[in-house]
Amino acid sequence: MGITLLLKGLLIGFSIAAPVGPIGILCIRRAMAEGRLSGFISGLGAASADAVYGMVAALGLTWISGFLIDQQMWIHLLGGLFLCYLGVTTFVAPTSPPTATQRKQGFLAAFVSTFFLTLTNPITILSFAAIFAGMGLSAVAGGYLSGVLLVMGVFLGSTLWWVLLSVGASLLGPRLGAGSFVWVNRFSGLVIGGFGLAALGSLL
């Protein structure tokens, strides 16, 4: 039972993380420009936020999910503004590789930025709840331990996706020259900023 829940959680986590959105673009760009570890840590922030929302859905913490969904307008506003900010900073980012010190200092920022961005989409809770229900996992019968195993699988599945994405992007990065990175930054910045504007526009 425990292994089955873990594997089901892994499948759910991988499938939810796989669609490439603004966080995926951000991780790809960081992996190409700053190395696979920077891209992976960015993805780890998203995986951690997925695990938080997965835990809320798995354990049936309706008062938390209800509060977040009630406040989703303000949460989306913050997320949209932050995406616009990241879009601008990515667009004008330097093309020279960061030093070892700069890279280490950027790891925490990389994690926090994607963790926060993922949390600004409280509808993710409903996605988890719907998937759990569809797979017969709603209100996990085994109690808290079963819920923890399920969410651990979600985290591992999401993490697996970010490992594959960051490794793949980092292999492409060294093949690009400084001139190419200018366009990588500009394209990534425009896409991320576009998602931010779309998020803000959805509030109107």
C-alpha positions in Angstrom: 0.0 0.0 0.0 2.8 2.4 1.0 4.8 1.8 -2.2 1.7 2.0 -4.3 0.8 5.4 -2.9 4.4 6.6 -3.3 4.4 5.5 -7.0 1.0 7.1 -7.6 2.2 10.3 -6.0 5.4 10.2 -8.2 3.3 9.9 -11.3 1.0 12.8 -10.2 4.0 15.1 -9.3 5.7 14.4 -12.6 2.6 15.0 -14.7 1.7 18.3 -12.9 5.3 19.6 -13.2 5.9 18.6 -16.8 3.9 21.3 -18.7 6.3 24.1 -19.5 5.1 27.5 -18.2 6.9 30.6 -16.9 8.7 28.6 -14.2 9.9 26.0 -16.7 11.2 28.8 -19.0 12.9 30.4 -15.9 14.6 27.1 -15.0 15.7 26.4 -18.6 17.2 29.8 -18.9 19.0 29.5 -15.5 20.3 26.0 -16.4 21.7 27.2 -19.7 23.3 30.4 -18.4 24.3 29.4 -14.9 24.6 25.7 -14.9 22.4 22.7 -14.1 22.6 23.1 -10.4 21.0 26.6 -10.6 18.3 25.2 -12.9 17.7 22.3 -10.6 17.5 24.4 -7.4 15.0 26.6 -9.2 12.9 23.5 -10.0 13.3 22.3 -6.4 11.5 25.5 -5.3 8.6 24.6 -7.5 8.6 21.0 -6.4 8.5 22.1 -2.7 5.5 24.3 -3.4 3.8 21.5 -5.2 4.4 19.3 -2.1 2.9 22.0 0.1 -0.3 22.2 -2.0 -0.4 18.4 -2.4 -0.3 18.0 1.4 -3.2 20.5 1.8 -5.3 18.5 -0.8 -4.3 15.0 0.4 -5.1 15.7 4.1 -8.3 17.5 3.3 -7.3 20.8 5.0 -10.3 22.6 3.6 -9.9 25.7 5.8 -6.4 26.4 4.3 -7.5 25.7 0.7 -10.7 27.7 1.2 -8.7 30.7 2.5 -6.2 30.6 -0.3 -8.9 30.3 -3.0 -10.9 33.2 -1.4 -7.7 35.4 -1.6 -6.6 34.2 -5.0 -7.2 37.7 -6.6 -4.5 39.2 -4.3 -2.3 36.2 -4.7 -2.5 36.3 -8.5 -1.8 40.1 -8.3 1.4 39.5 -6.4 2.4 36.6 -8.7 1.7 38.6 -11.8 3.7 41.6 -10.6 6.6 39.3 -9.6 6.5 37.6 -13.0 6.8 41.0 -14.7 9.7 41.9 -12.5 11.5 38.6 -13.3 10.7 39.1 -17.0 12.5 42.5 -16.9 15.5 41.3 -14.9 15.8 38.3 -17.2 15.6 40.4 -20.4 18.5 42.7 -19.2 20.5 39.9 -17.5 24.3 39.9 -18.3 25.4 37.3 -20.8 28.7 36.6 -19.1 28.8 33.4 -16.9 28.5 34.2 -13.2 31.4 33.7 -10.9 31.4 30.9 -8.3 30.6 33.3 -5.5 27.7 34.9 -7.5 26.4 31.5 -8.4 26.3 30.4 -4.7 24.6 33.6 -3.6 22.0 33.1 -6.3 20.9 29.6 -5.3 18.7 30.8 -2.4 17.1 33.5 -4.6 16.6 30.9 -7.3 14.8 28.6 -4.9 12.7 31.3 -3.2 11.6 32.8 -6.5 10.1 29.6 -8.0 8.7 28.5 -4.6 6.8 31.8 -4.3 5.7 31.8 -7.9 4.2 28.3 -7.6 2.4 29.3 -4.4 0.8 32.2 -6.2 -1.4 29.7 -8.0 -3.8 28.4 -5.4 -5.9 26.7 -8.0 -3.1 24.0 -7.9 -4.9 22.7 -4.8 -8.0 22.1 -6.8 -5.9 20.3 -9.4 -4.4 18.0 -6.9 -7.8 17.4 -5.3 -9.4 16.5 -8.7 -6.5 14.2 -9.6 -6.6 12.5 -6.2 -10.3 12.0 -6.5 -10.0 10.7 -10.0 -7.5 8.1 -8.9 -9.5 7.1 -5.8 -7.1 8.9 -3.5 -9.3 11.6 -2.0 -9.4 11.6 1.8 -6.6 9.2 1.9 -7.9 6.2 3.8 -4.7 5.4 5.7 -4.7 8.8 7.5 -1.7 11.1 7.9 1.0 8.5 7.2 -0.6 7.6 3.8 -1.0 11.3 3.1 2.7 11.9 3.8 3.7 9.0 1.5 1.5 10.3 -1.3 2.9 13.8 -1.0 6.4 12.5 -0.8 5.8 10.8 -4.1 4.4 14.1 -5.6 7.6 15.8 -4.5 9.9 13.1 -5.9 8.0 13.1 -9.2 8.1 16.8 -9.6 11.8 16.8 -8.6 12.5 14.1 -11.3 11.0 16.4 -14.0 13.2 19.3 -12.9 16.3 17.1 -12.9 15.6 16.0 -16.4 14.8 19.6 -17.6 17.8 21.2 -15.9 20.3 18.6 -17.2 19.0 18.8 -20.7 19.1 22.6 -20.8 22.6 22.7 -19.2 23.9 20.5 -22.0 22.7 23.0 -24.6 24.1 26.0 -22.8 27.8 25.5 -23.5 27.1 25.3 -27.2 25.8 28.8 -27.3 28.0 31.8 -27.7 27.6 35.2 -25.8 25.6 36.6 -28.7 23.2 33.7 -28.6 22.7 34.2 -24.8 21.5 37.8 -25.5 18.6 36.4 -27.4 18.0 33.6 -24.9 17.7 36.3 -22.2 15.5 38.5 -24.3 13.2 35.6 -25.4 12.9 34.2 -21.8 12.3 37.7 -20.4 9.5 38.4 -22.9 7.8 35.1 -22.3 8.0 35.3 -18.5 6.9 39.0 -18.6 4.1 37.9 -21.0 2.8 35.4 -18.5 2.9 38.1 -15.8 0.9 40.5 -18.0 -1.6 37.7 -18.7 -2.0 37.0 -15.0 -2.6 40.7 -14.3 -5.0 40.9 -17.3 -7.0 38.0 -15.9 -7.9 40.1 -12.9 -9.7 42.8 -15.0 
